[in-house]
Amino acid sequence: MRGKGMTASQATRPSSALLTPAEVAAAFRVDPKTVTRWAKSGKLNSIRTLGGHRRYLESEVLAKLSDAEGLEEPRHWAARDRGPFRAR
């Protein structure tokens, strides 16, 4: 059974990077399994890779962080060379 996810057109928007559950968990300071539970319950949208792994839109994660805690982009994201969660 598949959970609620995003359409292919939503997932291919070039304006946002895709994040792994571990990256989302680090931003929210929770365990990666918690992020997966949020996706299964519909609290956070996810897409599936061809291998079946979940990925999350960076823009949505940032919006959820802002809504939940009134935070700006996490400080440790700004320290990365190519912006938050960009491939090296």
C-alpha angles and dihedrals in degrees: 000000000000124000125226109288142157130282120251091252091054092048095051097057105130093212095081136047122226119245131206121233089254092055092048090046091053091052093051094036093235135117117278089241088061090057090051090051090051089053093048091050093047097247091119126027118233138181127211126235119223087264091055098254120140122244129184131209111250091217092056092047091051090049091050091049091051093047095045100045108008088243132152121224109312111265095234090060092061091056093064116103098233102031130270113342097338119157114259 
